[in-house]
């Protein structure tokens, strides 16, 4: 029983499921059972879940591409992709599955909650398997735009710091620069250098923005980032490691490690928003036709070059 719920419903921890089973919230054929009971085919499992209010999220999304096997979705910033913590139904996965009720779509890759833009979903085992293999072998090409603190001197540079787990007081661990971590590569190109008055966050973006005061003094830059590898929070970590954290970045300070808590507040978390990062382009080999498909997603205004904002 415990193994079934822990592995199938990963939005809650093993200890949380244990407490629910032991308190009688989950029943088998209407009966309260122990966590060690062995489940059998045909049994009826009932979870008497207490009501809770999930945090509000943007609920709209656009479909950029679909053909019955692959769907490319424009994810809004602030919407989690997968269930976790307080989020279950207020996730992109839940909403996309409601839109495609007969196709069981699953994300091919992930975007952070604060990141917007193009993300691929696959429907059916063939598409999921083919795109997952291509992703692992570097055949899915992902391009992003970000607004960073400071003004890089070089027009192009590459960041190759390894990324691994680092201790975190609330979550146990988060990802950051670590010498014995996994090899990672981000290719950065400066699109536009901006004066301090063009570096302010857009109204309503939220986030704690602990490192957000530097851009008011030194200016900022709009950058394009290609990531041949796809480690968790890679762009945020690598740009911070290069000395250019994202404008409004709550977690990763210069150097690519988690920022220390300030004052009596809680430590920043990976899901905290306020930064500007957008998936603008995803290129992939179609799992059935093997043709190259490129999906483009227009960035929000703050991540457009001056000439792109002119309609």
MIMILO-339534 format. One record per residue (C-alpha): residue number from 1; residue in one letter; x, y, z. Coordinates in nm, 4 decimals. Layout:
torti k:NUM; r:A; px:X; py:Y; pz:Z
...
// end
This chain:
torti k:1; r:X; px:0.0000; py:0.0000; pz:0.0000
torti k:2; r:X; px:0.2663; py:0.2492; pz:0.1028
torti k:3; r:X; px:0.4870; py:0.1662; pz:-0.1954
torti k:4; r:X; px:0.1927; py:0.2051; pz:-0.4338
torti k:5; r:X; px:0.1052; py:0.5586; pz:-0.3236
torti k:6; r:X; px:0.4658; py:0.6714; pz:-0.2785
torti k:7; r:X; px:0.5698; py:0.5686; pz:-0.6299
torti k:8; r:X; px:0.2501; py:0.6576; pz:-0.8150
torti k:9; r:X; px:0.1724; py:0.9937; pz:-0.6534
torti k:10; r:X; px:0.5050; py:1.1693; pz:-0.6096
torti k:11; r:X; px:0.3549; py:1.5068; pz:-0.5198
torti k:12; r:X; px:0.3656; py:1.3896; pz:-0.1538
torti k:13; r:X; px:0.6503; py:1.2359; pz:0.0430
torti k:14; r:X; px:0.6675; py:0.8797; pz:0.1748
torti k:15; r:X; px:0.6112; py:1.0004; pz:0.5321
torti k:16; r:X; px:0.3044; py:1.1997; pz:0.4251
torti k:17; r:X; px:0.1488; py:0.8944; pz:0.2619
torti k:18; r:X; px:0.2320; py:0.6846; pz:0.5681
torti k:19; r:X; px:0.0502; py:0.9305; pz:0.7953
torti k:20; r:X; px:-0.2539; py:0.9325; pz:0.5661
torti k:21; r:X; px:-0.2776; py:0.5534; pz:0.5524
torti k:22; r:X; px:-0.2236; py:0.5111; pz:0.9260
torti k:23; r:X; px:-0.4914; py:0.7727; pz:1.0026
torti k:24; r:X; px:-0.7488; py:0.5871; pz:0.7916
torti k:25; r:X; px:-0.7743; py:0.8474; pz:0.5151
torti k:26; r:X; px:-0.6998; py:0.5783; pz:0.2532
torti k:27; r:X; px:-0.9095; py:0.2621; pz:0.2515
torti k:28; r:X; px:-0.9172; py:-0.0665; pz:0.0581
torti k:29; r:X; px:-1.2685; py:-0.1860; pz:-0.0302
torti k:30; r:X; px:-1.3965; py:0.0529; pz:0.2348
torti k:31; r:X; px:-1.1754; py:-0.0887; pz:0.5113
torti k:32; r:X; px:-0.8938; py:0.0786; pz:0.7042
torti k:33; r:X; px:-0.5715; py:-0.1176; pz:0.6466
torti k:34; r:X; px:-0.2051; py:-0.0988; pz:0.7426
torti k:35; r:X; px:0.0723; py:0.0471; pz:0.5280
torti k:36; r:X; px:0.2114; py:-0.3046; pz:0.4690
torti k:37; r:X; px:-0.1061; py:-0.4577; pz:0.3252
torti k:38; r:X; px:-0.0451; py:-0.6242; pz:-0.0123
torti k:39; r:X; px:-0.2746; py:-0.4912; pz:-0.2827
torti k:40; r:X; px:-0.4559; py:-0.7237; pz:-0.5208
torti k:41; r:X; px:-0.6030; py:-0.6718; pz:-0.8652
torti k:42; r:X; px:-0.9616; py:-0.5494; pz:-0.8632
torti k:43; r:X; px:-0.9527; py:-0.3846; pz:-0.5213
torti k:44; r:X; px:-1.1127; py:-0.0424; pz:-0.4755
torti k:45; r:X; px:-0.8839; py:0.2232; pz:-0.3262
torti k:46; r:X; px:-1.0446; py:0.5324; pz:-0.1788
torti k:47; r:X; px:-0.8537; py:0.8406; pz:-0.0616
torti k:48; r:X; px:-1.0663; py:1.0604; pz:0.1641
torti k:49; r:X; px:-0.8592; py:1.3696; pz:0.0985
torti k:50; r:X; px:-0.9198; py:1.6713; pz:0.3192
torti k:51; r:X; px:-0.9880; py:1.9846; pz:0.1138
torti k:52; r:X; px:-0.7055; py:2.2279; pz:0.0523
torti k:53; r:X; px:-0.6643; py:2.5422; pz:-0.1518
torti k:54; r:X; px:-0.3761; py:2.5332; pz:-0.3929
torti k:55; r:X; px:-0.1911; py:2.8605; pz:-0.4552
torti k:56; r:X; px:-0.3319; py:3.0626; pz:-0.7430
torti k:57; r:X; px:-0.1542; py:3.0221; pz:-1.0781
torti k:58; r:X; px:-0.2003; py:3.1469; pz:-1.4355
torti k:59; r:X; px:-0.4437; py:2.8990; pz:-1.5866
torti k:60; r:X; px:-0.4271; py:2.9859; pz:-1.9544
torti k:61; r:X; px:-0.1838; py:2.8363; pz:-2.2039
torti k:62; r:X; px:-0.1442; py:2.8414; pz:-2.5800
torti k:63; r:X; px:-0.0781; py:2.5513; pz:-2.8140
torti k:64; r:X; px:0.2111; py:2.6316; pz:-3.0473
torti k:65; r:X; px:0.2151; py:2.3006; pz:-3.2363
torti k:66; r:X; px:0.0188; py:1.9740; pz:-3.2298
torti k:67; r:X; px:-0.0183; py:1.6767; pz:-3.4607
torti k:68; r:X; px:-0.1582; py:1.3936; pz:-3.2471
torti k:69; r:X; px:0.1848; py:1.2731; pz:-3.1311
torti k:70; r:X; px:0.3609; py:1.5875; pz:-3.0114
torti k:71; r:X; px:0.2260; py:1.9092; pz:-2.8649
torti k:72; r:X; px:0.4309; py:2.2224; pz:-2.7968
torti k:73; r:X; px:0.2783; py:2.4396; pz:-2.5261
torti k:74; r:X; px:0.3451; py:2.8043; pz:-2.4361
torti k:75; r:X; px:0.3696; py:2.7827; pz:-2.0559
torti k:76; r:X; px:0.3047; py:3.1018; pz:-1.8584
torti k:77; r:X; px:0.5467; py:3.2066; pz:-1.5858
torti k:78; r:X; px:0.4240; py:3.1083; pz:-1.2410
torti k:79; r:X; px:0.2641; py:2.7774; pz:-1.3453
torti k:80; r:X; px:0.4406; py:2.4583; pz:-1.2243
torti k:81; r:X; px:0.4834; py:2.1842; pz:-1.4825
torti k:82; r:X; px:0.4529; py:1.8859; pz:-1.2457
torti k:83; r:X; px:0.2720; py:1.8237; pz:-0.9146
torti k:84; r:X; px:0.4720; py:1.8951; pz:-0.6019
torti k:85; r:X; px:0.4532; py:2.0713; pz:-0.2653
torti k:86; r:X; px:0.1138; py:2.2494; pz:-0.2570
torti k:87; r:X; px:0.0432; py:2.2022; pz:-0.6281
torti k:88; r:X; px:-0.1581; py:1.9178; pz:-0.7781
torti k:89; r:X; px:-0.4371; py:2.0399; pz:-1.0057
torti k:90; r:X; px:-0.2830; py:2.3843; pz:-1.0551
torti k:91; r:X; px:-0.0099; py:2.2430; pz:-1.2779
torti k:92; r:X; px:0.0523; py:2.2444; pz:-1.6509
torti k:93; r:X; px:0.0453; py:1.8631; pz:-1.6603
torti k:94; r:X; px:-0.3029; py:1.8529; pz:-1.5085
torti k:95; r:X; px:-0.4334; py:2.1191; pz:-1.7461
torti k:96; r:X; px:-0.2795; py:1.9652; pz:-2.0577
torti k:97; r:X; px:-0.4206; py:1.6230; pz:-1.9692
torti k:98; r:X; px:-0.7659; py:1.7757; pz:-1.9335
torti k:99; r:X; px:-0.7221; py:1.9326; pz:-2.2780
torti k:100; r:X; px:-0.6170; py:1.5946; pz:-2.4262
torti k:101; r:X; px:-0.8259; py:1.3532; pz:-2.2144
torti k:102; r:X; px:-0.7726; py:1.0494; pz:-2.4391
torti k:103; r:X; px:-0.4025; py:1.0858; pz:-2.5151
torti k:104; r:X; px:-0.2218; py:1.0755; pz:-2.1751
torti k:105; r:X; px:0.0331; py:1.3482; pz:-2.2618
torti k:106; r:X; px:0.3595; py:1.3756; pz:-2.0657
torti k:107; r:X; px:0.6263; py:1.6485; pz:-2.0722
torti k:108; r:X; px:0.9441; py:1.5609; pz:-2.2612
torti k:109; r:X; px:1.1502; py:1.8130; pz:-2.0647
torti k:110; r:X; px:1.0824; py:2.0610; pz:-1.7850
torti k:111; r:X; px:1.0663; py:2.4321; pz:-1.7243
torti k:112; r:X; px:1.0945; py:2.5952; pz:-1.3828
torti k:113; r:X; px:0.7799; py:2.7438; pz:-1.2337
torti k:114; r:X; px:0.9046; py:3.0969; pz:-1.2958
torti k:115; r:X; px:1.0131; py:3.0212; pz:-1.6531
torti k:116; r:X; px:0.7778; py:3.0809; pz:-1.9453
torti k:117; r:X; px:0.7702; py:2.9633; pz:-2.3040
torti k:118; r:X; px:0.7839; py:2.6536; pz:-2.5214
torti k:119; r:X; px:0.7738; py:2.3069; pz:-2.3672
torti k:120; r:X; px:0.7172; py:1.9752; pz:-2.5478
torti k:121; r:X; px:0.4576; py:1.7136; pz:-2.4534
torti k:122; r:X; px:0.4444; py:1.3672; pz:-2.6082
torti k:123; r:X; px:0.1368; py:1.1477; pz:-2.6387
torti k:124; r:X; px:0.1700; py:0.7716; pz:-2.6581
torti k:125; r:X; px:0.4582; py:0.5414; pz:-2.5733
torti k:126; r:X; px:0.6306; py:0.5702; pz:-2.9131
torti k:127; r:X; px:0.6562; py:0.9484; pz:-2.9059
torti k:128; r:X; px:0.7607; py:0.9555; pz:-2.5393
torti k:129; r:X; px:1.0326; py:0.6963; pz:-2.5914
torti k:130; r:X; px:1.1708; py:0.8531; pz:-2.9089
torti k:131; r:X; px:1.1801; py:1.2086; pz:-2.7767
torti k:132; r:X; px:1.3232; py:1.0991; pz:-2.4406
torti k:133; r:X; px:1.6113; py:0.9210; pz:-2.6154
torti k:134; r:X; px:1.6746; py:1.2227; pz:-2.8388
torti k:135; r:X; px:1.6730; py:1.4504; pz:-2.5337
torti k:136; r:X; px:1.9283; py:1.2334; pz:-2.3527
torti k:137; r:X; px:2.1503; py:1.2180; pz:-2.6600
torti k:138; r:X; px:2.1401; py:1.5931; pz:-2.7236
torti k:139; r:X; px:1.9173; py:1.5937; pz:-3.0314
torti k:140; r:X; px:1.6526; py:1.8222; pz:-2.8794
torti k:141; r:X; px:1.7745; py:2.1805; pz:-2.9205
torti k:142; r:X; px:1.6559; py:2.4365; pz:-2.6666
torti k:143; r:X; px:1.7083; py:2.8118; pz:-2.6783
torti k:144; r:X; px:1.6139; py:3.0667; pz:-2.4138
torti k:145; r:X; px:1.6192; py:3.4380; pz:-2.3446
torti k:146; r:X; px:1.7055; py:3.5883; pz:-2.0091
torti k:147; r:X; px:1.7592; py:3.9292; pz:-1.8523
torti k:148; r:X; px:2.0769; py:3.9350; pz:-1.6453
torti k:149; r:X; px:2.2321; py:4.1722; pz:-1.3969
torti k:150; r:X; px:2.5458; py:4.3449; pz:-1.5147
torti k:151; r:X; px:2.6786; py:4.3986; pz:-1.8651
torti k:152; r:X; px:2.9062; py:4.1268; pz:-2.0093
torti k:153; r:X; px:3.2049; py:4.2545; pz:-2.2068
torti k:154; r:X; px:3.2139; py:3.9621; pz:-2.4498
torti k:155; r:X; px:2.9441; py:3.9244; pz:-2.7118
torti k:156; r:X; px:2.9520; py:3.5461; pz:-2.6697
torti k:157; r:X; px:3.0786; py:3.3151; pz:-2.3957
torti k:158; r:X; px:3.0313; py:2.9591; pz:-2.2760
torti k:159; r:X; px:2.9772; py:2.8377; pz:-1.9188
torti k:160; r:X; px:3.0798; py:2.4798; pz:-1.8354
torti k:161; r:X; px:3.0674; py:2.4529; pz:-1.4560
torti k:162; r:X; px:2.9454; py:2.1149; pz:-1.3345
torti k:163; r:X; px:2.6089; py:2.1083; pz:-1.1559
torti k:164; r:X; px:2.5174; py:1.8908; pz:-0.8584
torti k:165; r:X; px:2.3327; py:1.8840; pz:-0.5299
torti k:166; r:X; px:2.4123; py:2.1282; pz:-0.2489
torti k:167; r:X; px:2.2663; py:2.1311; pz:0.1060
torti k:168; r:X; px:1.9557; py:2.3415; pz:0.1706
torti k:169; r:X; px:1.8030; py:2.4039; pz:0.5162
torti k:170; r:X; px:1.4413; py:2.3526; pz:0.4055
torti k:171; r:X; px:1.4500; py:2.1194; pz:0.1064
torti k:172; r:X; px:1.7450; py:1.9042; pz:0.2050
torti k:173; r:X; px:1.9224; py:1.9907; pz:-0.1185
torti k:174; r:X; px:1.9083; py:2.2190; pz:-0.4193
torti k:175; r:X; px:2.1178; py:2.2223; pz:-0.7347
torti k:176; r:X; px:2.4141; py:2.4510; pz:-0.7850
torti k:177; r:X; px:2.7756; py:2.4645; pz:-0.9007
torti k:178; r:X; px:2.9636; py:2.1642; pz:-0.7656
torti k:179; r:X; px:3.3034; py:2.0392; pz:-0.8799
torti k:180; r:X; px:3.1972; py:1.6725; pz:-0.8728
torti k:181; r:X; px:2.8574; py:1.7395; pz:-1.0312
torti k:182; r:X; px:2.7406; py:1.6448; pz:-1.3798
torti k:183; r:X; px:2.9051; py:1.8081; pz:-1.6830
torti k:184; r:X; px:2.6963; py:2.1006; pz:-1.8081
torti k:185; r:X; px:2.7241; py:2.3495; pz:-2.0910
torti k:186; r:X; px:2.5469; py:2.6793; pz:-2.1633
torti k:187; r:X; px:2.6279; py:2.8876; pz:-2.4715
torti k:188; r:X; px:2.5487; py:3.2558; pz:-2.4129
torti k:189; r:X; px:2.5132; py:3.5350; pz:-2.6675
torti k:190; r:X; px:2.4502; py:3.8980; pz:-2.5718
torti k:191; r:X; px:2.1582; py:4.0398; pz:-2.7704
torti k:192; r:X; px:2.1313; py:4.3820; pz:-2.6120
torti k:193; r:X; px:2.3072; py:4.5830; pz:-2.3427
torti k:194; r:X; px:2.0774; py:4.8084; pz:-2.1442
torti k:195; r:X; px:2.1048; py:5.1165; pz:-1.9281
torti k:196; r:X; px:1.9879; py:5.0882; pz:-1.5651
torti k:197; r:X; px:1.6537; py:5.2563; pz:-1.6411
torti k:198; r:X; px:1.5639; py:4.9677; pz:-1.8791
torti k:199; r:X; px:1.6400; py:4.6974; pz:-1.6243
torti k:200; r:X; px:1.3443; py:4.7297; pz:-1.3922
torti k:201; r:X; px:1.1205; py:4.4307; pz:-1.3418
torti k:202; r:X; px:0.7851; py:4.4314; pz:-1.5112
torti k:203; r:X; px:0.4934; py:4.5173; pz:-1.2803
torti k:204; r:X; px:0.3409; py:4.2185; pz:-1.1057
torti k:205; r:X; px:0.6294; py:3.9763; pz:-1.1635
torti k:206; r:X; px:0.6653; py:3.9176; pz:-0.7902
torti k:207; r:X; px:0.9485; py:3.7240; pz:-0.6351
torti k:208; r:X; px:1.1825; py:3.8253; pz:-0.3585
torti k:209; r:X; px:1.4554; py:3.9428; pz:-0.5942
torti k:210; r:X; px:1.7269; py:3.9271; pz:-0.3283
torti k:211; r:X; px:1.9981; py:4.0058; pz:-0.5793
torti k:212; r:X; px:1.7824; py:4.2443; pz:-0.7772
torti k:213; r:X; px:1.9372; py:4.5755; pz:-0.6640
torti k:214; r:X; px:2.2602; py:4.5404; pz:-0.8619
torti k:215; r:X; px:2.1003; py:4.5954; pz:-1.2016
torti k:216; r:X; px:1.9808; py:4.9413; pz:-1.0945
torti k:217; r:X; px:2.3440; py:5.0477; pz:-1.0562
torti k:218; r:X; px:2.5358; py:4.8721; pz:-1.3317
torti k:219; r:X; px:2.2830; py:4.8109; pz:-1.6063
torti k:220; r:X; px:2.1733; py:4.4762; pz:-1.7424
torti k:221; r:X; px:2.1808; py:4.2670; pz:-2.0579
torti k:222; r:X; px:1.9378; py:4.0676; pz:-2.2670
torti k:223; r:X; px:2.1003; py:3.7347; pz:-2.3511
torti k:224; r:X; px:2.0243; py:3.4274; pz:-2.5596
torti k:225; r:X; px:2.1206; py:3.0917; pz:-2.4107
torti k:226; r:X; px:2.1484; py:2.7543; pz:-2.5846
torti k:227; r:X; px:2.1796; py:2.4513; pz:-2.3565
torti k:228; r:X; px:2.3153; py:2.1287; pz:-2.5089
torti k:229; r:X; px:2.2741; py:1.9770; pz:-2.1591
torti k:230; r:X; px:1.9643; py:2.0073; pz:-1.9418
torti k:231; r:X; px:2.0475; py:2.0088; pz:-1.5722
torti k:232; r:X; px:1.7937; py:2.1407; pz:-1.3173
torti k:233; r:X; px:1.7951; py:2.5226; pz:-1.3110
torti k:234; r:X; px:2.0983; py:2.5148; pz:-1.5408
torti k:235; r:X; px:2.0588; py:2.8598; pz:-1.6966
torti k:236; r:X; px:1.9964; py:3.0301; pz:-1.3638
torti k:237; r:X; px:2.2968; py:2.8549; pz:-1.2095
torti k:238; r:X; px:2.5351; py:2.9098; pz:-1.5019
torti k:239; r:X; px:2.4576; py:3.2774; pz:-1.5523
torti k:240; r:X; px:2.5045; py:3.3362; pz:-1.1788
torti k:241; r:X; px:2.8292; py:3.1376; pz:-1.1940
torti k:242; r:X; px:2.9498; py:3.3655; pz:-1.4736
torti k:243; r:X; px:2.8806; py:3.6682; pz:-1.2527
torti k:244; r:X; px:2.5513; py:3.7662; pz:-1.4175
torti k:245; r:X; px:2.2549; py:3.6411; pz:-1.2093
torti k:246; r:X; px:1.9122; py:3.6898; pz:-1.3601
torti k:247; r:X; px:1.7406; py:4.0178; pz:-1.2803
torti k:248; r:X; px:1.5125; py:3.9430; pz:-0.9853
torti k:249; r:X; px:1.6820; py:3.6075; pz:-0.9173
torti k:250; r:X; px:1.5783; py:3.4971; pz:-0.5640
torti k:251; r:X; px:1.8029; py:3.1933; pz:-0.5144
torti k:252; r:X; px:2.1292; py:3.1888; pz:-0.7084
torti k:253; r:X; px:2.3866; py:3.4537; pz:-0.6237
torti k:254; r:X; px:2.7066; py:3.5272; pz:-0.8165
torti k:255; r:X; px:2.9132; py:3.2111; pz:-0.8164
torti k:256; r:X; px:2.6231; py:2.9778; pz:-0.8876
torti k:257; r:X; px:2.5497; py:2.8719; pz:-0.5298
torti k:258; r:X; px:2.2290; py:2.9286; pz:-0.3277
torti k:259; r:X; px:2.2072; py:3.2683; pz:-0.1614
torti k:260; r:X; px:2.2227; py:3.2777; pz:0.2177
torti k:261; r:X; px:1.8994; py:3.3625; pz:0.4033
torti k:262; r:X; px:1.8602; py:3.7322; pz:0.4779
torti k:263; r:X; px:1.7278; py:3.8406; pz:0.8157
torti k:264; r:X; px:1.4587; py:3.6315; pz:0.9822
torti k:265; r:X; px:1.2836; py:3.5310; pz:0.6603
torti k:266; r:X; px:1.2836; py:3.1816; pz:0.5166
torti k:267; r:X; px:1.5622; py:3.0803; pz:0.2785
torti k:268; r:X; px:1.4853; py:3.1327; pz:-0.0922
torti k:269; r:X; px:1.3521; py:2.8293; pz:-0.2782
torti k:270; r:X; px:1.3947; py:2.7176; pz:-0.6418
torti k:271; r:X; px:1.0248; py:2.7794; pz:-0.7101
torti k:272; r:X; px:1.0384; py:3.1438; pz:-0.6036
torti k:273; r:X; px:0.9750; py:3.3729; pz:-0.8989
torti k:274; r:X; px:1.0677; py:3.7244; pz:-0.9975
torti k:275; r:X; px:1.3319; py:3.6479; pz:-1.2618
torti k:276; r:X; px:1.2931; py:3.6744; pz:-1.6407
torti k:277; r:X; px:1.3612; py:3.3543; pz:-1.8363
torti k:278; r:X; px:1.1738; py:3.2367; pz:-2.1464
torti k:279; r:X; px:1.2006; py:2.9303; pz:-2.3705
torti k:280; r:X; px:1.1923; py:3.0836; pz:-2.7172
torti k:281; r:X; px:1.2776; py:2.7920; pz:-2.9444
torti k:282; r:X; px:1.2657; py:2.4114; pz:-2.9343
torti k:283; r:X; px:1.3899; py:2.2011; pz:-3.2246
torti k:284; r:X; px:1.3377; py:1.8254; pz:-3.2378
torti k:285; r:X; px:1.3260; py:1.5257; pz:-3.4684
torti k:286; r:X; px:0.9704; py:1.4069; pz:-3.5095
torti k:287; r:X; px:0.9408; py:1.0555; pz:-3.3583
torti k:288; r:X; px:0.7404; py:0.9184; pz:-3.6548
torti k:289; r:X; px:0.8391; py:1.1159; pz:-3.9638
torti k:290; r:X; px:1.1973; py:1.1890; pz:-3.8465
torti k:291; r:X; px:1.1633; py:1.5337; pz:-3.9971
torti k:292; r:X; px:1.3091; py:1.8313; pz:-3.8128
torti k:293; r:X; px:1.0458; py:2.0435; pz:-3.6380
torti k:294; r:X; px:1.1286; py:2.3869; pz:-3.4944
torti k:295; r:X; px:0.8807; py:2.5620; pz:-3.2653
torti k:296; r:X; px:0.9183; py:2.9325; pz:-3.1850
torti k:297; r:X; px:0.7545; py:3.1081; pz:-2.8902
torti k:298; r:X; px:0.7598; py:3.4882; pz:-2.8826
torti k:299; r:X; px:0.9160; py:3.6245; pz:-2.5617
torti k:300; r:X; px:0.7405; py:3.8719; pz:-2.3308
torti k:301; r:X; px:0.8070; py:4.2402; pz:-2.3893
torti k:302; r:X; px:1.0823; py:4.2739; pz:-2.1291
torti k:303; r:X; px:1.2796; py:4.0013; pz:-2.3126
torti k:304; r:X; px:1.2511; py:4.1547; pz:-2.6586
torti k:305; r:X; px:1.5135; py:4.3681; pz:-2.8284
torti k:306; r:X; px:1.4218; py:4.7286; pz:-2.8850
torti k:307; r:X; px:1.3453; py:4.6745; pz:-3.2536
torti k:308; r:X; px:1.1256; py:4.3723; pz:-3.1712
torti k:309; r:X; px:0.8931; py:4.5781; pz:-2.9531
torti k:310; r:X; px:0.7966; py:4.8031; pz:-3.2436
torti k:311; r:X; px:0.4701; py:4.6724; pz:-3.3917
// end
